[in-house]
Amino acid sequence: MPNTLQAYRGSLLHFLADPAFSAGPNDSHVWHEDGLLIVADGKVQAAGDYATLHATLPPGTELHDYSGKLLMPGFIDTHVHYPQTDMIASPAEGLLPWLETYTFPTERQFEDPSHAAGVADFFLDELLRCGTTTAMVYCTVHPQSVDAFFAASEQRGLRMVAGKVMMDRNCPDFLRDTAETGARDTEALIRRWHKRGRALYAITPRFAPTSTEAQLHLAGELARSYPDTYIQTHVSENEAECAWVRELFPNSRSYIDVYDSYGMLRPRAMYGHCIWLNEQDRVRMAETQSAAAICPTSNLFLGSGLFDFERADQAGVLLSLATDVGGGTSFSMLQTMNEAYKVARLKGSYLPALRMFYLATLGAARSMQLEGTIGNFAVGAEADFIVLDPQATPLLQRRTARGVSLEELLFALALLGDDRAVAATYSAGRQVHARVMT
């Protein structure tokens, strides 16, 4: 981490609350059209108006001038599979055949540590190129896939959450662990990586159909033994999958009730998709502070369904956005916002741009119980931030030149932007990506 003061000038945006539940239109966020972000030892020291803060800088402070560009906290992707990087955009008729045809054979290669390391390097560089500074990441069943991922993340100084997939049935033999080995490997990885530097561990049963009751029981025991770890898995993504769960767990009230019965609904539990939930499921998630990772590009690609923002909000569920690569079709959180907006419209809801950017920053941090650590420019927060360029493409430049409000600027970035809009990415105050100009 840098040990000297750094200052960054540009338009500054960060969030204080969910725009959907704020008392006034400007209560949810802080916006300085000409702002200054001050970073010391990898953490935010101050963020505010340039004219006010510039005078407080000690003589000789290095000033990075991003005037005309937007500085905001780095994006947070709460559900993504790094082993699926090489199979993104693979055709299939639905979720279950897609898993069998592409996912499982691709994940088999991660028994080779050198292969895992190579994919981890590419995956992390791609995240940073798209402005994502934190992600909740699924590895494979192989412990060495977790070691490779965290080693690559540690080398870059990133705040990342990851875990070994646990699968002891309904999967190929070459990817199958047992209830005992899955739990034993998971515990060893927790002890090796959880809270080492900026690494955090997630207990990761792939999804209920690929775990026996014995494995889910042990996963729940691990969650109780290590309460500050994360839990990540899938729930209610696809109607055929939900029907399968009803057959496998006939005594459970619902799909998410399967996890609840093993003690896996709690703070720091992240559930991918959450499309086919009922009202009782949503209330239970809110009660337990379990969070939903909304994966619009994946849900559209696989034809899984449309997330219901209105009903989730009525229940008070913690929400965030996620790419879900490789079911998702882009690493870009801007592209993910683009599809989330359309999903909401198709369900009869409207997502303002301010809320989409909230869900990709502070909303995700709150879902992960990491507010104050990442997600906004609070004093003392880790200085993970990005620089967005409203003139990155000719079309963006033309559209944003005609914008009359912050909402219009953000909406254009969400609907027209992609990795090209990310001019630079910083992690703990250190530049980890800079766009190559052509």
C-alpha positions as CSV (number, residue, x, y, z in Angstrom):
1,M,0.0,0.0,0.0
2,P,1.2,3.5,-0.7
3,N,2.6,5.3,2.4
4,T,2.3,8.9,1.0
5,L,-0.7,11.2,0.6
6,Q,-2.4,11.1,-2.8
7,A,-5.1,13.4,-4.1
8,Y,-7.5,12.8,-7.1
9,R,-9.5,15.5,-8.7
10,G,-12.6,14.9,-10.7
11,S,-16.4,14.7,-10.3
12,L,-17.1,12.6,-7.1
13,L,-20.0,10.3,-6.5
14,H,-20.7,7.9,-3.6
15,F,-23.7,6.7,-1.7
16,L,-25.0,7.0,1.8
17,A,-28.3,5.1,1.5
18,D,-30.6,3.2,-1.0
19,P,-32.2,5.8,-3.3
20,A,-35.4,3.8,-3.3
21,F,-35.9,4.4,0.4
22,S,-34.4,7.9,0.9
23,A,-36.5,10.7,2.3
24,G,-35.4,13.2,-0.3
25,P,-34.0,13.0,-3.9
26,N,-30.5,14.0,-2.7
27,D,-30.4,12.2,0.6
28,S,-29.0,9.0,-0.8
29,H,-25.8,10.2,-2.3
30,V,-23.0,12.7,-2.3
31,W,-22.1,14.5,-5.5
32,H,-19.3,17.0,-6.1
33,E,-19.1,18.1,-9.7
34,D,-15.6,19.4,-9.0
35,G,-14.4,17.1,-6.2
36,L,-11.3,15.9,-4.5
37,L,-10.6,12.4,-3.1
38,I,-7.6,12.2,-0.6
39,V,-6.0,8.9,0.1
40,A,-3.4,8.0,2.7
41,D,-2.0,4.5,3.3
42,G,-4.5,2.9,1.1
43,K,-7.6,4.4,2.8
44,V,-9.9,7.3,2.3
45,Q,-8.8,10.3,4.3
46,A,-11.3,12.8,2.9
47,A,-13.7,13.2,0.0
48,G,-15.4,16.5,-0.8
49,D,-15.4,19.8,-2.8
50,Y,-12.2,20.5,-4.5
51,A,-12.2,24.2,-3.6
52,T,-12.5,23.4,0.0
53,L,-10.2,20.4,0.4
54,H,-7.4,21.5,-1.9
55,A,-6.3,24.1,0.5
56,T,-5.8,21.5,3.2
57,L,-3.2,19.5,1.2
58,P,0.4,19.6,2.4
59,P,2.8,21.2,0.0
60,G,4.1,18.7,-2.5
61,T,1.1,16.4,-2.4
62,E,0.8,14.6,-5.7
63,L,-2.4,15.5,-7.4
64,H,-3.9,13.3,-10.1
65,D,-6.2,15.4,-12.3
66,Y,-9.2,13.5,-13.7
67,S,-11.2,16.6,-14.4
68,G,-14.1,15.8,-16.8
69,K,-14.3,12.2,-15.5
70,L,-16.3,10.6,-12.7
71,L,-14.6,9.1,-9.6
72,M,-16.7,6.6,-7.6
73,P,-16.1,3.5,-5.4
74,G,-15.2,0.4,-7.3
75,F,-17.9,-1.9,-8.5
76,I,-18.7,-5.0,-6.4
77,D,-19.8,-8.2,-8.1
78,T,-21.6,-10.5,-5.7
79,H,-21.8,-13.7,-7.7
80,V,-19.3,-14.8,-10.4
81,H,-17.6,-18.1,-11.3
82,Y,-13.9,-17.6,-12.2
83,P,-13.5,-21.2,-13.6
84,Q,-16.2,-20.4,-16.2
85,T,-14.2,-17.6,-17.8
86,D,-13.2,-19.8,-20.8
87,M,-16.8,-21.0,-21.5
88,I,-18.6,-17.7,-21.4
89,A,-21.1,-17.5,-24.3
90,S,-21.6,-21.2,-24.7
91,P,-24.9,-22.2,-26.3
92,A,-27.4,-24.5,-24.5
93,E,-31.1,-25.0,-24.2
94,G,-31.2,-24.2,-20.5
95,L,-29.4,-24.2,-17.1
96,L,-29.2,-28.0,-16.5
97,P,-28.0,-29.0,-20.0
98,W,-25.6,-26.0,-20.0
99,L,-24.0,-27.3,-16.8
100,E,-23.6,-30.8,-18.2
101,T,-22.3,-29.9,-21.6
102,Y,-20.0,-27.0,-20.8
103,T,-19.6,-26.2,-17.1
104,F,-18.5,-29.5,-15.6
105,P,-16.0,-30.4,-18.3
106,T,-14.5,-26.9,-18.1
107,E,-14.2,-27.1,-14.3
108,R,-12.4,-30.4,-14.5
109,Q,-9.3,-28.7,-15.8
110,F,-8.8,-26.9,-12.5
111,E,-7.3,-30.0,-10.9
112,D,-4.2,-28.6,-12.6
113,P,-2.8,-25.8,-10.4
114,S,-1.0,-24.1,-13.3
115,H,-4.2,-24.0,-15.4
116,A,-6.1,-22.5,-12.4
117,A,-3.4,-19.9,-11.9
118,G,-3.5,-18.8,-15.5
119,V,-7.3,-18.4,-15.5
120,A,-7.2,-16.6,-12.2
121,D,-4.8,-14.1,-13.6
122,F,-6.9,-13.4,-16.7
123,F,-10.1,-13.3,-14.7
124,L,-8.9,-10.7,-12.2
125,D,-7.4,-8.6,-14.9
126,E,-10.7,-8.6,-16.7
127,L,-12.6,-7.6,-13.5
128,L,-10.2,-4.7,-13.0
129,R,-10.5,-3.7,-16.6
130,C,-14.2,-3.4,-16.1
131,G,-13.9,-1.5,-12.8
132,T,-14.8,-4.3,-10.4
133,T,-12.6,-4.2,-7.3
134,T,-14.4,-6.8,-5.1
135,A,-16.2,-10.0,-6.1
136,M,-17.8,-13.0,-4.5
137,V,-16.2,-15.8,-6.5
138,Y,-17.0,-19.5,-6.9
139,C,-13.9,-21.7,-7.5
140,T,-14.2,-25.4,-8.3
141,V,-14.3,-28.5,-6.2
142,H,-10.5,-28.6,-6.2
143,P,-8.8,-26.9,-3.2
144,Q,-5.9,-25.9,-5.5
145,S,-8.4,-23.7,-7.5
146,V,-9.0,-21.7,-4.3
147,D,-5.2,-21.4,-3.6
148,A,-4.6,-20.2,-7.1
149,F,-7.3,-17.6,-7.0
150,F,-6.4,-16.1,-3.6
151,A,-2.7,-16.1,-4.6
152,A,-3.4,-14.1,-7.7
153,S,-5.7,-11.8,-5.7
154,E,-3.2,-11.3,-3.0
155,Q,-0.5,-10.4,-5.5
156,R,-2.8,-7.5,-6.7
157,G,-3.8,-6.5,-3.2
158,L,-7.5,-7.0,-3.8
159,R,-10.5,-7.4,-1.4
160,M,-11.9,-10.7,-2.6
161,V,-14.3,-13.4,-1.3
162,A,-14.0,-16.9,-2.7
163,G,-14.6,-20.5,-1.8
164,K,-14.2,-24.1,-2.9
165,V,-17.4,-25.6,-4.4
166,M,-18.9,-28.5,-2.4
167,M,-20.6,-31.2,-4.5
168,D,-21.1,-34.8,-3.4
169,R,-23.9,-35.9,-5.8
170,N,-25.6,-35.3,-9.1
171,C,-22.4,-34.3,-10.8
172,P,-19.6,-36.2,-12.7
173,D,-17.4,-38.4,-10.6
174,F,-14.4,-36.3,-11.6
175,L,-15.9,-33.3,-9.8
176,R,-17.4,-35.1,-6.8
177,D,-16.1,-34.8,-3.2
178,T,-17.8,-36.4,-0.2
179,A,-19.6,-34.7,2.7
180,E,-16.5,-35.3,4.9
181,T,-13.8,-34.3,2.4
182,G,-15.7,-31.3,1.3
183,A,-16.0,-30.1,4.9
184,R,-12.5,-31.0,5.7
185,D,-11.0,-29.2,2.7
186,T,-13.3,-26.2,3.3
187,E,-12.1,-25.8,6.9
188,A,-8.5,-26.1,5.9
189,L,-9.0,-23.3,3.3
190,I,-10.8,-21.1,5.9
191,R,-7.8,-21.4,8.2
192,R,-5.4,-20.7,5.4
193,W,-7.0,-17.8,3.7
194,H,-9.9,-16.2,5.7
195,K,-8.8,-12.7,6.7
196,R,-5.3,-13.2,5.3
197,G,-4.6,-9.8,4.0
198,R,-7.7,-8.7,2.1
199,A,-9.0,-12.3,1.5
200,L,-12.3,-13.5,2.9
201,Y,-13.6,-17.0,2.7
202,A,-17.1,-18.2,1.5
203,I,-18.5,-21.6,2.4
204,T,-19.8,-22.7,-1.0
205,P,-22.2,-25.6,-1.6
206,R,-22.8,-25.3,-5.3
207,F,-26.6,-25.6,-5.0
208,A,-28.9,-27.9,-3.1
209,P,-29.3,-30.6,-5.8
210,T,-25.5,-31.3,-5.9
211,S,-25.2,-31.7,-2.1
212,T,-26.5,-34.5,0.1
213,E,-28.2,-33.7,3.3
214,A,-25.0,-34.8,5.1
215,Q,-23.0,-32.3,3.1
216,L,-25.5,-29.5,3.8
217,H,-25.5,-30.4,7.5
218,L,-21.7,-30.1,7.6
219,A,-21.8,-26.9,5.6
220,G,-24.2,-25.5,8.2
221,E,-21.9,-26.6,11.0
222,L,-19.0,-24.8,9.4
223,A,-21.1,-21.7,9.1
224,R,-21.8,-21.8,12.9
225,S,-18.2,-22.6,13.8
226,Y,-16.9,-19.7,11.6
227,P,-19.6,-17.1,11.9
228,D,-17.6,-14.3,10.2
229,T,-17.1,-16.3,7.0
230,Y,-19.4,-16.0,4.1
231,I,-21.9,-18.4,2.6
232,Q,-22.6,-18.4,-1.1
233,T,-24.8,-20.7,-3.2
234,H,-27.7,-20.6,-5.8
235,V,-31.4,-20.6,-5.2
236,S,-34.6,-20.5,-7.3
237,E,-32.8,-19.7,-10.5
238,N,-34.8,-21.9,-12.9
239,E,-38.2,-23.5,-12.8
240,A,-36.9,-27.0,-13.7
241,E,-34.3,-26.7,-11.0
242,C,-36.9,-25.7,-8.5
243,A,-39.0,-28.8,-9.4
244,W,-35.9,-30.9,-9.0
245,V,-35.3,-29.5,-5.5
246,R,-38.9,-30.4,-4.5
247,E,-38.3,-34.0,-5.6
248,L,-34.9,-34.2,-3.7
249,F,-36.2,-32.4,-0.5
250,P,-39.9,-33.3,-0.2
251,N,-40.0,-32.3,3.5
252,S,-38.8,-28.7,2.9
253,R,-41.3,-25.9,2.5
254,S,-39.4,-24.3,-0.4
255,Y,-36.0,-24.2,-2.1
256,I,-34.6,-21.6,0.3
257,D,-36.1,-23.5,3.2
258,V,-33.6,-26.3,2.4
259,Y,-30.8,-24.0,3.3
260,D,-32.6,-22.5,6.2
261,S,-33.1,-25.9,7.8
262,Y,-29.3,-26.3,7.9
263,G,-28.6,-22.9,9.5
264,M,-27.4,-21.2,6.3
265,L,-29.6,-18.2,6.3
266,R,-27.7,-15.5,8.2
267,P,-25.7,-12.3,7.7
268,R,-22.9,-12.7,5.1
269,A,-25.0,-15.3,3.2
270,M,-25.3,-14.5,-0.5
271,Y,-27.9,-16.3,-2.6
272,G,-27.6,-16.1,-6.4
273,H,-30.7,-15.4,-8.5
274,C,-33.7,-15.6,-6.2
275,I,-36.2,-15.5,-9.1
276,W,-38.8,-18.0,-8.1
277,L,-39.1,-17.2,-4.4
278,N,-42.5,-16.8,-2.7
279,E,-43.4,-14.1,-0.2
280,Q,-42.5,-16.2,2.8
281,D,-39.1,-16.9,1.3
282,R,-38.4,-13.2,0.9
283,V,-39.6,-12.3,4.4
284,R,-37.3,-15.0,5.8
285,M,-34.3,-13.7,3.8
286,A,-35.0,-10.2,5.2
287,E,-35.4,-11.5,8.8
288,T,-32.0,-13.3,8.6
289,Q,-30.2,-10.5,6.7
290,S,-29.4,-13.0,3.9
291,A,-28.8,-11.2,0.6
292,A,-29.8,-11.7,-3.0
293,A,-27.4,-11.4,-5.9
294,I,-29.3,-10.4,-8.9
295,C,-27.9,-11.8,-12.2
296,P,-29.8,-10.2,-15.1
297,T,-27.5,-11.1,-18.0
298,S,-27.3,-14.7,-16.9
299,N,-31.0,-15.0,-16.3
300,L,-31.8,-13.6,-19.7
301,F,-29.1,-15.7,-21.4
302,L,-30.3,-19.0,-19.9
303,G,-34.0,-18.0,-20.0
304,S,-34.3,-18.5,-16.3
305,G,-36.8,-15.7,-15.5
306,L,-37.1,-12.1,-14.4
307,F,-36.1,-10.9,-10.9
308,D,-39.0,-9.1,-9.1
309,F,-37.5,-5.9,-7.6
310,E,-40.8,-4.7,-6.3
311,R,-41.6,-7.7,-4.2
312,A,-38.0,-8.0,-2.9
313,D,-38.2,-4.3,-1.9
314,Q,-41.5,-4.8,-0.2
315,A,-40.0,-7.6,1.9
316,G,-36.8,-5.6,2.7
317,V,-34.4,-8.0,1.1
318,L,-30.8,-6.9,0.9
319,L,-30.0,-6.6,-2.9
320,S,-26.9,-6.3,-5.1
321,L,-26.0,-6.9,-8.7
322,A,-23.8,-9.6,-10.1
323,T,-22.5,-10.7,-13.5
324,D,-22.6,-14.5,-12.9
325,V,-20.0,-15.2,-15.6
326,G,-20.0,-17.6,-17.4
327,G,-23.8,-17.9,-17.5
328,G,-23.6,-14.1,-17.5
329,T,-22.4,-12.7,-20.8
330,S,-20.2,-9.8,-19.6
331,F,-17.7,-9.0,-16.9
332,S,-18.9,-5.4,-17.0
333,M,-21.1,-4.1,-14.2
334,L,-22.3,-1.3,-16.5
335,Q,-23.6,-3.9,-18.9
336,T,-25.1,-5.7,-16.0
337,M,-27.0,-2.5,-15.1
338,N,-28.2,-2.2,-18.7
339,E,-29.8,-5.6,-18.5
340,A,-31.1,-5.1,-14.9
341,Y,-33.0,-2.0,-16.1
342,K,-34.7,-4.0,-18.8
343,V,-35.6,-6.9,-16.5
344,A,-37.2,-4.4,-14.1
345,R,-39.2,-2.8,-16.9
346,L,-40.4,-6.2,-18.1
347,K,-41.6,-6.9,-14.5
348,G,-43.4,-3.6,-14.3
349,S,-40.8,-1.8,-12.2
350,Y,-38.4,1.1,-12.9
351,L,-34.8,1.3,-11.8
352,P,-33.3,4.8,-11.8
353,A,-29.6,5.0,-12.7
354,L,-28.8,6.2,-9.2
355,R,-30.2,3.0,-7.7
356,M,-28.4,0.8,-10.2
357,F,-25.1,2.4,-9.2
358,Y,-26.0,2.1,-5.5
359,L,-26.7,-1.6,-5.9
360,A,-23.3,-2.1,-7.6
361,T,-21.4,-0.2,-4.8
362,L,-22.8,0.5,-1.3
363,G,-25.8,-1.8,-1.7
364,A,-23.4,-4.7,-2.4
365,A,-21.2,-3.7,0.5
366,R,-24.2,-3.6,2.8
367,S,-25.4,-7.0,1.5
368,M,-21.9,-8.4,2.4
369,Q,-21.9,-6.6,5.8
370,L,-18.8,-4.6,4.6
371,E,-20.2,-1.1,4.8
372,G,-17.4,1.1,6.2
373,T,-14.8,-1.1,4.7
374,I,-15.7,-0.9,1.0
375,G,-18.5,0.6,-1.1
376,N,-18.3,4.3,-0.5
377,F,-15.9,7.1,0.4
378,A,-16.4,7.1,4.2
379,V,-13.4,8.3,6.0
380,G,-11.2,5.2,6.8
381,A,-12.8,3.0,4.1
382,E,-10.4,1.1,1.8
383,A,-9.6,3.3,-1.2
384,D,-11.0,1.0,-3.9
385,F,-12.2,3.4,-6.6
386,I,-12.6,3.8,-10.3
387,V,-12.5,6.6,-12.9
388,L,-15.3,6.6,-15.4
389,D,-15.0,8.5,-18.7
390,P,-18.2,9.9,-20.1
391,Q,-16.4,10.5,-23.4
392,A,-15.0,7.0,-23.8
393,T,-16.9,6.4,-27.0
394,P,-18.2,8.7,-29.7
395,L,-21.8,7.8,-28.8
396,L,-21.2,8.3,-25.0
397,Q,-19.5,11.6,-25.7
398,R,-22.4,12.8,-27.9
399,R,-25.1,11.7,-25.4
400,T,-23.5,12.9,-22.2
401,A,-22.8,16.3,-23.8
402,R,-26.6,16.8,-23.9
403,G,-27.2,15.6,-20.4
404,V,-28.8,18.0,-17.9
405,S,-28.6,16.1,-14.7
406,L,-26.5,13.5,-12.7
407,E,-29.3,10.9,-13.4
408,E,-29.0,11.4,-17.1
409,L,-25.2,11.1,-17.0
410,L,-25.4,7.9,-15.0
411,F,-28.1,6.4,-17.1
412,A,-26.1,7.0,-20.3
413,L,-23.1,5.3,-18.7
414,A,-25.2,2.3,-17.6
415,L,-27.0,1.9,-20.9
416,L,-24.2,2.8,-23.3
417,G,-21.0,2.0,-21.3
418,D,-18.8,-1.0,-21.0
419,D,-15.2,-1.7,-20.1
420,R,-14.1,1.2,-22.4
421,A,-15.7,3.7,-20.0
422,V,-13.3,2.6,-17.2
423,A,-10.3,4.9,-17.5
424,A,-8.6,3.6,-14.4
425,T,-9.1,1.3,-11.4
426,Y,-7.5,1.7,-8.0
427,S,-7.3,-0.9,-5.2
428,A,-6.3,0.3,-1.7
429,G,-5.0,3.5,-3.3
430,R,-2.8,1.8,-5.9
431,Q,-3.6,1.9,-9.6
432,V,-4.2,-1.7,-10.8
433,H,-5.6,-0.9,-14.2
434,A,-5.3,2.0,-16.7
435,R,-7.1,2.0,-20.0
436,V,-4.9,1.8,-23.0
437,M,-5.8,4.6,-25.4
438,T,-5.9,3.7,-29.1
